[in-house]
């Protein structure tokens, strides 16, 4: 590859990694063509980008960035899964392993919102993970629910107070 094209590609990969919320490094070696085709199809449906990438190219793309922590995982075949939804790639990997009864560990590492998760043992954690926006929505919903209860109880007690004041005036 011509050096200028390679540098453009490195810059493109680097900028893309900074724009995405979740990055998964997976090893898909040993899978059949049909299994990889099925995985690509599922990723496409869920708006997950699945890219087969050379380790040296990825190493150059993440040089001097927060993603340098990936260097220790860049051995052997590497596939890059990226998504703006933090847990969908983990769900797809987990469902894929169940569907084809795969025992091999496929997840090398995941980097989600500045936290590194390494190995297939973290897959269950990643499945239940919520993004910052989802957590904020949960907090807002909880606060809204509590405020509604507060005003409902206030209205209920206010009616009792008014009733007792009116009853005293009548007597």
TORKOL-4160 file (C-alpha; in steps of 0.2 Angstrom, whole numbers, padded with zeros to 4 digits, m for minus):
171
<pt num="1" X="0000" Y="0000" Z="0000"/>
<pt num="2" X="0006" Y="0017" Z="m0004"/>
<pt num="3" X="0012" Y="0027" Z="0011"/>
<pt num="4" X="0000" Y="0042" Z="0009"/>
<pt num="5" X="m0015" Y="0030" Z="0007"/>
<pt num="6" X="m0009" Y="0020" Z="0023"/>
<pt num="7" X="m0007" Y="0037" Z="0032"/>
<pt num="8" X="m0025" Y="0042" Z="0027"/>
<pt num="9" X="m0032" Y="0025" Z="0032"/>
<pt num="10" X="m0023" Y="0026" Z="0049"/>
<pt num="11" X="m0030" Y="0044" Z="0052"/>
<pt num="12" X="m0047" Y="0038" Z="0047"/>
<pt num="13" X="m0047" Y="0023" Z="0059"/>
<pt num="14" X="m0040" Y="0034" Z="0073"/>
<pt num="15" X="m0054" Y="0047" Z="0071"/>
<pt num="16" X="m0067" Y="0034" Z="0069"/>
<pt num="17" X="m0062" Y="0025" Z="0085"/>
<pt num="18" X="m0064" Y="0042" Z="0095"/>
<pt num="19" X="m0081" Y="0044" Z="0088"/>
<pt num="20" X="m0088" Y="0028" Z="0093"/>
<pt num="21" X="m0095" Y="0023" Z="0111"/>
<pt num="22" X="m0090" Y="0005" Z="0111"/>
<pt num="23" X="m0075" Y="m0004" Z="0104"/>
<pt num="24" X="m0074" Y="m0023" Z="0104"/>
<pt num="25" X="m0059" Y="m0033" Z="0098"/>
<pt num="26" X="m0064" Y="m0051" Z="0094"/>
<pt num="27" X="m0055" Y="m0066" Z="0087"/>
<pt num="28" X="m0066" Y="m0075" Z="0074"/>
<pt num="29" X="m0053" Y="m0087" Z="0068"/>
<pt num="30" X="m0059" Y="m0105" Z="0065"/>
<pt num="31" X="m0077" Y="m0100" Z="0060"/>
<pt num="32" X="m0084" Y="m0106" Z="0044"/>
<pt num="33" X="m0089" Y="m0094" Z="0030"/>
<pt num="34" X="m0107" Y="m0096" Z="0033"/>
<pt num="35" X="m0105" Y="m0092" Z="0052"/>
<pt num="36" X="m0095" Y="m0076" Z="0048"/>
<pt num="37" X="m0109" Y="m0072" Z="0035"/>
<pt num="38" X="m0122" Y="m0074" Z="0048"/>
<pt num="39" X="m0113" Y="m0064" Z="0061"/>
<pt num="40" X="m0110" Y="m0049" Z="0048"/>
<pt num="41" X="m0129" Y="m0050" Z="0044"/>
<pt num="42" X="m0133" Y="m0048" Z="0062"/>
<pt num="43" X="m0121" Y="m0034" Z="0065"/>
<pt num="44" X="m0128" Y="m0025" Z="0050"/>
<pt num="45" X="m0146" Y="m0026" Z="0057"/>
<pt num="46" X="m0140" Y="m0019" Z="0074"/>
<pt num="47" X="m0130" Y="m0005" Z="0066"/>
<pt num="48" X="m0113" Y="m0013" Z="0072"/>
<pt num="49" X="m0098" Y="m0010" Z="0061"/>
<pt num="50" X="m0088" Y="m0026" Z="0059"/>
<pt num="51" X="m0071" Y="m0024" Z="0051"/>
<pt num="52" X="m0057" Y="m0036" Z="0049"/>
<pt num="53" X="m0041" Y="m0026" Z="0052"/>
<pt num="54" X="m0022" Y="m0030" Z="0052"/>
<pt num="55" X="m0014" Y="m0028" Z="0070"/>
<pt num="56" X="0000" Y="m0017" Z="0064"/>
<pt num="57" X="m0012" Y="m0005" Z="0056"/>
<pt num="58" X="m0023" Y="m0004" Z="0071"/>
<pt num="59" X="m0007" Y="m0002" Z="0082"/>
<pt num="60" X="m0002" Y="0013" Z="0071"/>
<pt num="61" X="m0020" Y="0020" Z="0072"/>
<pt num="62" X="m0020" Y="0020" Z="0091"/>
<pt num="63" X="m0003" Y="0026" Z="0094"/>
<pt num="64" X="m0002" Y="0040" Z="0107"/>
<pt num="65" X="m0020" Y="0038" Z="0112"/>
<pt num="66" X="m0031" Y="0031" Z="0126"/>
<pt num="67" X="m0033" Y="0016" Z="0115"/>
<pt num="68" X="m0015" Y="0010" Z="0117"/>
<pt num="69" X="m0021" Y="m0001" Z="0131"/>
<pt num="70" X="m0027" Y="m0013" Z="0116"/>
<pt num="71" X="m0009" Y="m0016" Z="0111"/>
<pt num="72" X="m0007" Y="m0031" Z="0123"/>
<pt num="73" X="m0023" Y="m0039" Z="0114"/>
<pt num="74" X="m0017" Y="m0037" Z="0097"/>
<pt num="75" X="m0010" Y="m0054" Z="0094"/>
<pt num="76" X="m0017" Y="m0066" Z="0081"/>
<pt num="77" X="m0032" Y="m0062" Z="0070"/>
<pt num="78" X="m0042" Y="m0047" Z="0076"/>
<pt num="79" X="m0059" Y="m0041" Z="0071"/>
<pt num="80" X="m0065" Y="m0024" Z="0076"/>
<pt num="81" X="m0083" Y="m0022" Z="0081"/>
<pt num="82" X="m0089" Y="m0004" Z="0085"/>
<pt num="83" X="m0106" Y="0002" Z="0090"/>
<pt num="84" X="m0114" Y="0017" Z="0098"/>
<pt num="85" X="m0124" Y="0005" Z="0108"/>
<pt num="86" X="m0113" Y="m0001" Z="0122"/>
<pt num="87" X="m0120" Y="m0019" Z="0125"/>
<pt num="88" X="m0127" Y="m0024" Z="0109"/>
<pt num="89" X="m0111" Y="m0031" Z="0102"/>
<pt num="90" X="m0109" Y="m0042" Z="0118"/>
<pt num="91" X="m0127" Y="m0048" Z="0116"/>
<pt num="92" X="m0124" Y="m0053" Z="0098"/>
<pt num="93" X="m0107" Y="m0062" Z="0103"/>
<pt num="94" X="m0116" Y="m0071" Z="0117"/>
<pt num="95" X="m0131" Y="m0076" Z="0106"/>
<pt num="96" X="m0120" Y="m0081" Z="0092"/>
<pt num="97" X="m0110" Y="m0093" Z="0103"/>
<pt num="98" X="m0126" Y="m0101" Z="0110"/>
<pt num="99" X="m0133" Y="m0102" Z="0092"/>
<pt num="100" X="m0118" Y="m0112" Z="0085"/>
<pt num="101" X="m0113" Y="m0120" Z="0102"/>
<pt num="102" X="m0096" Y="m0112" Z="0101"/>
<pt num="103" X="m0084" Y="m0115" Z="0116"/>
<pt num="104" X="m0069" Y="m0104" Z="0111"/>
<pt num="105" X="m0067" Y="m0087" Z="0118"/>
<pt num="106" X="m0070" Y="m0074" Z="0105"/>
<pt num="107" X="m0069" Y="m0058" Z="0115"/>
<pt num="108" X="m0052" Y="m0052" Z="0117"/>
<pt num="109" X="m0056" Y="m0035" Z="0124"/>
<pt num="110" X="m0069" Y="m0021" Z="0125"/>
<pt num="111" X="m0067" Y="m0002" Z="0128"/>
<pt num="112" X="m0083" Y="0006" Z="0133"/>
<pt num="113" X="m0084" Y="0024" Z="0139"/>
<pt num="114" X="m0066" Y="0024" Z="0145"/>
<pt num="115" X="m0066" Y="0007" Z="0154"/>
<pt num="116" X="m0057" Y="m0008" Z="0148"/>
<pt num="117" X="m0065" Y="m0026" Z="0149"/>
<pt num="118" X="m0054" Y="m0040" Z="0144"/>
<pt num="119" X="m0059" Y="m0058" Z="0139"/>
<pt num="120" X="m0074" Y="m0068" Z="0137"/>
<pt num="121" X="m0077" Y="m0069" Z="0156"/>
<pt num="122" X="m0083" Y="m0050" Z="0155"/>
<pt num="123" X="m0096" Y="m0054" Z="0142"/>
<pt num="124" X="m0110" Y="m0056" Z="0155"/>
<pt num="125" X="m0105" Y="m0039" Z="0163"/>
<pt num="126" X="m0105" Y="m0031" Z="0146"/>
<pt num="127" X="m0122" Y="m0038" Z="0142"/>
<pt num="128" X="m0130" Y="m0030" Z="0157"/>
<pt num="129" X="m0120" Y="m0014" Z="0155"/>
<pt num="130" X="m0130" Y="0003" Z="0152"/>
<pt num="131" X="m0123" Y="0018" Z="0144"/>
<pt num="132" X="m0122" Y="0035" Z="0152"/>
<pt num="133" X="m0137" Y="0041" Z="0143"/>
<pt num="134" X="m0147" Y="0026" Z="0149"/>
<pt num="135" X="m0142" Y="0028" Z="0167"/>
<pt num="136" X="m0146" Y="0047" Z="0166"/>
<pt num="137" X="m0164" Y="0042" Z="0159"/>
<pt num="138" X="m0166" Y="0029" Z="0174"/>
<pt num="139" X="m0161" Y="0043" Z="0186"/>
<pt num="140" X="m0173" Y="0055" Z="0178"/>
<pt num="141" X="m0187" Y="0042" Z="0178"/>
<pt num="142" X="m0184" Y="0038" Z="0196"/>
<pt num="143" X="m0184" Y="0056" Z="0201"/>
<pt num="144" X="m0200" Y="0060" Z="0191"/>
<pt num="145" X="m0209" Y="0045" Z="0200"/>
<pt num="146" X="m0204" Y="0051" Z="0217"/>
<pt num="147" X="m0209" Y="0069" Z="0213"/>
<pt num="148" X="m0226" Y="0063" Z="0207"/>
<pt num="149" X="m0228" Y="0053" Z="0223"/>
<pt num="150" X="m0223" Y="0068" Z="0234"/>
<pt num="151" X="m0236" Y="0079" Z="0225"/>
<pt num="152" X="m0249" Y="0066" Z="0226"/>
<pt num="153" X="m0246" Y="0064" Z="0245"/>
<pt num="154" X="m0245" Y="0083" Z="0247"/>
<pt num="155" X="m0262" Y="0085" Z="0238"/>
<pt num="156" X="m0270" Y="0071" Z="0249"/>
<pt num="157" X="m0264" Y="0078" Z="0265"/>
<pt num="158" X="m0268" Y="0096" Z="0259"/>
<pt num="159" X="m0286" Y="0090" Z="0256"/>
<pt num="160" X="m0287" Y="0083" Z="0274"/>
<pt num="161" X="m0280" Y="0099" Z="0281"/>
<pt num="162" X="m0293" Y="0110" Z="0272"/>
<pt num="163" X="m0307" Y="0098" Z="0277"/>
<pt num="164" X="m0302" Y="0099" Z="0295"/>
<pt num="165" X="m0301" Y="0118" Z="0295"/>
<pt num="166" X="m0318" Y="0119" Z="0286"/>
<pt num="167" X="m0325" Y="0108" Z="0299"/>
<pt num="168" X="m0318" Y="0118" Z="0313"/>
<pt num="169" X="m0326" Y="0134" Z="0306"/>
<pt num="170" X="m0343" Y="0127" Z="0305"/>
<pt num="171" X="m0342" Y="0121" Z="0323"/>
